[in-house]
Amino acid sequence: MFGFGKKENEQNFDSVTSDVGSLNINKVQSEVSEAQDRDLVSMRDNGDSQNPTSTSPENFIQEFQPSGTSVQKEQIKLGSLSATTADDRDAGANTLVSQPINPIALAPRPTDIDETGLSENLLLDLLLKTLNLHGASSVPALCNHLALSGGVIKGLIEIGKSKSLIENTSRNLQGEIRFDISHIGSIQAEKAMLKSGYIGVAPVPIKQYHKVCRAQSNRSEPVTEKVFNQAFAGVNFADDLVENVGPALNSSKPILIYGLPGTGKSFFCRQLNKIFGDNVLIPNAIEVNNEIIQVFDPEIHQSVESKPDQQSLLKLDSGHDPRWVLCKRPLVVTGGELHLDMLETKFDANSRTYRAPLQVKANNGILLLDDLGRQKVSPKELFNRWIIPLEERRDFLSLISGLHFEVPFELMMLFSTNLDPSELIDDAFLRRLGYKIPFAPMDQNQYSQVWYQACDEFGINCPETDFNYLIENLHRKYNKAFLPCYPRDLLSIMGDQMAFKTLERQVSQELLDFAWKSYFV
């Protein structure tokens, strides 16, 4: 119940086409411009100030007013939330607060090299490396490899042929002309590999990433009581949860949740994407000063795109820029394994590729730092690292060349711990957190509701006399609090015993004793 299901997602760029003859570019550009004016919200164009330079990070600082509603800091006393039968993996299924995005307006499909926002040399090197890896390929195949339209690929091929880097070869079984790399092109590809080992989907420029990321912010609309109740329908919480936790979701400050293990802290954090449940565009990679940083992670980003049909493959004006993947809002969970290096751009010297840090992968979603205080790095060091991002909603990263650049910090930051917050960090850092929400064990009535919900989920019948035995002879006798994690865990053990002994799926005192002794040490 409290786990987070991750799906392996494969991105498919079959929607890319090589046919550019029938496209009315002026009409498409006009429609895209109108859609952008209609759909892009709270977006500020920062001009050349977001183009990275080799100067210090201070040169990148821009004035930016957070769109989230500011809420006064306060200490909240909150009872524990109750467990539920809801599927964690569907936490982002319902669109509630944010309005559905228009992917075509946010990221229109580029039809020529200039519209990609990338340099001709970067794209040509990427094409040569692709041909060097895959061998002779047709235009449609190269479109799939690079997620670029046929018009862009054909333009790059012509440039490569003019420089004797690419040459024509035989046709494939479908009658399509195949192109291969020349001897000179192979030398150029090897030189390009020494600079960057990245081979794959073409990146998006950092400036476009800023604009799209801010347009998709989960802070664009306030969370209301109605929205909260709709998102958590079927989930049992303590009575005062809506009044106390709801306002915290409108704050621009991070939230600290603390309490005993098993009170539902991690589960609650994982459910928050239900409130901001619309889909967002995630780039496969971003380009910074002609360097490529991989962003899309199939273990984090759950694609919601289906494979396009053959008809859409033949239309350049169909769908958004395939360099972006339409996904559920991401949820990144990290715990005791976190160290400061994971919050910086990672360069692999062997493959000569860059990977984005956790907070970039979590943009437009939620970043949950679980088990605060269990990391190898101290909480104070972690908070020092987050000061600027948390307050100004932007972060500064660097490349191995020493180049500093700015990335958006458009996410909800949550901290969860089983320890006393006052023992982890000092009062100054606690004030920066804004909301501190304690989770406590539930009362017997709430526990009863969760128990019978779990019984329904497992298909197990539980007579009232046996539930009373659980309360009086086990919980009270051994002084065990009513935690929302217990019902599913105990019933799961009993279900295993029922299957092994081929017993009727009904709770008994003997099964309760067996499960209790197996569960508790």
N, C-alpha and C positions, 0 to 999 in steps of 0.2 A: 504493500500500500504506500509505503513511504519511499519506495525506490523511484528512479526516473528512467523510463524506458527510452533508449536511444535507438534510432534506426539508421542503418547504413543507407545513404542516399547516393544514387548515381546521377550525375547531371547529364543531360542529353541535349545536344545542340543541333539536332536534326532539323530544327526550324529554320536554319540558315539556308539561303538559296543563292543560286548562281545566276538567276535570271533577272536582269535589270532593265530589259528592253521596254517592259510595259509600265514602268513606274513613272507616274507624273510627280516629279520631285517637288515642284513648286506647290502643288496642291497639298502634298503630304506635309511639307514644311509649314504651310499656312495652318493646317489642321492641328499639327503638333503645337504650334505657337499658341493657338487659341486654347488648347487643352491645358497647356502649362499655366496660362493665366488663370484658368478656371480651377485647377487642381492643386497647384503648388501653394502650400500654406506656410506662413511664418518663415519664409525663406529669405535670407539676406545674401546678396552677392558681394563677396569680399574682394572682387577684382584681383589685381596682381598680388595682393598681400598674402595670398595663400600659396603662391609659387615659392618653393623652397629655395633658399640661398645658402651660402656657406657661412653666414653670419650666425650670431648667437640666437637662442630661442626668443630673447626679448623682442627681436625684430619682427616676430610673427604674431605678437600679442595684438588682438583686435578687441574692440569694444563689442560685447555681445550680451544682451539682456536675456536671461533664461525665460522661456515661455511658461514654465511650470508655476503653479500658484504657490506663493510663499506662505508657509504656515508657521506660527510661533512655536518655538521649542517648548516641550513640556514632558514631564515624566508621567507615564501611563501605567496604571495597574490593570492587568488583563488576565482573565481566566484562560485556561488552555482551550485550544480548538479541539474539536472532536474528530476522530478519524472518519473516513468516508469510503464508499465503494467506487468513487469516481476514478477514472483511468488517468493517471498522471500524463500519459503520452498525449492525451487530447487536451492538455491544458491551454493550448492556444487556438482551439477550434472555433470559438465564437467571437465575432467582432462586436465589441461593446462600446468602448470609449472612443477609440480612434476611428475615423471614417475610412472605408476601404480606399486604397490608393489606386491611381490610374497608372499602371506600369509603363504604358506607351507614352504618356505625357511626362512622366518622371525621367524615363530613359529611352528616348526615341532611337530607333535603329539607324546607325550611321550608314550612309550610302556611298561615301567616298572617303579617301584617306584623311582629308582635313576634318571631317565630322567625327572621326574617332577621338580627336583631341590628343593624339599621340604623334610622335615624330616619325617621319618616313624611314629613317635609319633603324629605329627600334623595331618597327613592324617588319621591315625587310630582313633584319637579323633573325627575328622570330620565325619568319617564313622559311628562311634558309635552314635554320636548326630543325624545323619540322620536316622538311624534305630530306635532310640528312639522316633523320631518325627513321622516317616511315618509307623512304624511297619514292619512286615515281608515283604521283598522285594526281587525281582529277581536281577540277575546281570545286565541285561539291564536297569532295573528301577534305580538301583544305579548309573549306568553310566550316565543316564540322570540327576539325582540329583546333582552329583559331577562333571560332565563334564570330566570324566576320562575314559580311554579305559578299555575294559574288562580285559586285562592283568593286569593293575594296580589294579582294583577292586578285581580280583581273588587273587592277591598276598596279598592284605590287609585282605581279608576274611580268608585266610590260617593263617596269623599271628594272627588274632583275635581268630580263633578256637584253635590255639596252646596255647593261654593264657586263654582259657575258657571264652572269652568275647562274642563270636558269636557261634550260633548253627544252624544246619539245621532244617527246618520245612517242611511242606507239599509242594507239587507242585501246581502251579497255573493252570488256565484253558488251558494255552498254553503248559503245561507240563514242565515248567521251575522250577528248584529248587529254593525255597525261603529261605532266611536267616533271622534270627531274632537275637535280642540282648538277651543275657543271664542275669540272675540276677546279676552276677558279672559285666557284661557289662553295665547294667543299672546304677550301682553305679559309674562305671568309667565315663559314659556319664554325670552324674550329676556333678561330679567333674570337668569334662571338661567344662561344661556350666558355672561353677563359674569362670573359667579363661577367657572364651570367649563365648559370646552368639551367635557368627556367625554360621549359618547353611546355606549351599548352595554350589555354585560352588567352587571348589578348587581354591585357589589363585595362582598367578605366583610369583616367587621369585623376589625381588627388583632388583637384578643384571640383570635378563632378561628384566625387565621393562625398565631399563636404555638403554640397547642395542637396543631394538625394537623402543623405543620412539625416540632415536637419528637417527636411520635409516629412520624414517618416517618424519623427520623434513621438514617443509614447506619452509625452507631456503636453501634447497639443490641446487636449481637452481635459477638463476636471473630472475627477471620479466622484460620482454622486452616490447617495445611499441606494437609489434604485438600481444603478449600474452594478454596485457591489453585490446586492442581493441576487440580481440576475446571474452574475458570474458564478456565484457560489451556491446556486440552487442545488439542493441535495447534499450539501456539506453541513455537518453539525458543528456550530461554534458556540462558545459561551455567549450569553445574552448581550454582554457589553462590547463584543468584538467590533460590530459595525460602527458604533459610536466612537470607539477609540482608535482602531486601526484604519478605518476609512479615511479620516482626515490626513493621516500620515502619508497616504498614497498621493496626495496632492502637493506634498512638500518637495522642494528641490533638494532637500537634505537626504542623506542616506538614513537607513533604518537599522537599528540594532535590536535584535530579538534574542532574549536570553531566558534560561530556565532549565529545569531538570531534563535529562535525556528522556526521550519518549513522549514529550508533551506536544509534539506536532510542529515544532519550529521549522524544520526542513521541509516538511510536507506543505505547510502554509506558504513558504516562499516559492515552492515549485508550482503552486496553483495560481500565483498572481498574474501569469501571462494570460489567464482566462479573461482578465479585465481588459488587457490590451491585445485582444486576440486576432487582429487583422494580420494579413500577410505583408511582408516587407521584401524589398529587393536587397540581395546580398551580392557584392561583387566577387567574381572568382579571384581577382587579384587587382591591386592598385599600382599605379605608376608614380614614382617620386624621382624627379631628376633623372629620368631614363633608367631607373632601377625598378625592378618588379617585386612586389611583396604579396605573397599568397594570403588570401583572407578566408575563402570558403573552406570549411572543414566539415566533411560528411558526418562526423560523429557529433557535431553540434547543430549544424544547419539542416533542417528537414525541408527538402524541396517539396513543393505542392504542384509542380508543373508536370503535366502529362506529355507523352510523346506526341508531337504534332502529326497530323495526317499529311498525305502527299500533296494535297491541294495547298496547304499553307506553306509547304516547302518551296513552292513556285512563286511566292509573293514576297517582295521585299518590304511592303508596307504592312505586313501581318505580324503582330506581336511586338514586344519590346526588344531592346538591345540584348541579344543573347549572351553578352559578356556578364550580365547580371542574372542571378537565379532567384526566382520568386519562392520565398520560404516562409515558414511560420516564424514568429518572433523568437529569436534565440534565447535559450536559457543556458548559461555557463555556470557550472558548479565546481568549485575548487575547495579543497579542505586542507588537511595537514600537510599535503605534498607541496603546497604553494611556497615558492621562493621568489625573491625580487627579480631574478633573471627572466621569469615567466611573464613579467610585466613590461618587458622591453622587446624591441624587434630582434628576432633571432636569426642569425646568419649561420648557415651550415657551410663550413669551409670545404667539405668534401664535394657536395653537390653544387656549391656556389649559388645557393638560393636563400631568399629571405622568407620568413613566416611571421605573420602578424601576432602580436601578443594577445592575451586573453581578453582584455578590455575592448580591443578592436573587434574581435570575433563576437563580443556580446553587444555591440552597438545596436540600437533600436530594440533591445530586449532587456534581459535581467542578468546581472552578475551577482551570484550568491557566493560569499566567502563563508563557508561552513566551518564549524569547529574553531572559531577564532581563539587564539591562544595556544593552539596545538601545533602551529607551524614552527619551522626551524628559525624563521626570522621573527623578531619581536613585534607585537602589535604596534608599538610606537613607530618602528621603522616602516611598517606597512602604511600607517596613517600619514606619516611624513611624505611617503610616495604619492598619496592620494590627495594632498591638500589642494593643489591647483586644479586637477580634474574635477574634484567634487564641488568646488566653489564656482568655477568658471566654465564648466562643461566643455573643456577642451584639454587635450593632453599633448605633450611634446615627446617625440621619439627621435631616434638618430640612426644613421647608417654607419657602416664600419669606416666610411670615408671621413666621418666627423660631421657630416651634414645633418642639421637639425630640421625637423619639419613638424607641422601641427596636424593633428587628427581630431575629429569630433569625439566628444565623450557624451553621447546621447543614449544613456541607459539608466536603469534603476539599480542602485547599489544597495545590497542587503548584507548585513553581517549577522551571523548566528553563533551563539556560544552556549556551552553548558556551565561556564564559569561565572563568577561574580565580576561584572564589568568594572567595578571600582578597583579590583585587583589587577586588571589587565592594562588599563590606561588611566591617565590623570584626568582631572576635571576639565581642563582646557580642551582636550580631544573629545571628551564626552559631550561638551557643549556643541562642538562642530557636527556631531551626529544628529542633533535635533530631536529625534524620537527614540526613546528607549522603552521597549515593550516586553515586560516579563510574561512568560507563559507558565501557568500553574496547572496541577492536575485537575481533572474535571470532577464534578460531583456525581453521586450515584445515579441520578436520573439521566444525565448525559451519557454516562458509561453504559447504562442499560440500552439506550437508543443505538449506540455504536455497536454494542454486542449483537443485538438482533439484526442490525443491518449486515454485519459480517456473517451471521448465520444464514441470511437470505442469499448472500453472495456465494457461500460455500454449499448451499443446498442442504444445510444441516438443521434439524429440528431441535429446539432446546426448551423443554418444559420449564415452567416458572420455578418449580421446586429445585431444579438443578441449578438455575441461575442464582437463586437464593443461597444454595450451598456454596457456590463460587464466592459470593460476597461474604457470607458469615464465616465459613469454615476455612477459607483460603486467604482472601484479601485481608480481612480483619484479623484473623489469627496470626498471619505472618507480617502484618503491618505494611502491606503493599498498597501504594497509592493507586488511584484509578487513572491510569495513563491510556491514551487513545491507541497506543501501539499494541496493547495486550490482547484485545479480542481477536484480531486477525492472526496473531502469532500463535495463541493457544488453540484456536479452532483449526489452524493449519496442521498443528501437531496431531490433534485428534483425528483430522481427516486422513492423515497418513496411517494412523493406527487402524482406523476403520477399513481402509483399503487392504492393509496387510492381513487383518483378521477376518476380512469379509463380513464386517458387522453392519447392522442397520445404521443409517446416517442420522443418528439421534444422540444428543449429549447425555451422558450418564455420570454419576459421581465417580465411578471407577476411571472413566476416560479423563475427567477433569483432574483427578489425582495424578494420573499418568502424565498428562500434558504439563501440569504444574511442576512436577519433579524433574521433567525433562528440560523445562524452560529456565527455571531458577536454580542457581547454584546454592 
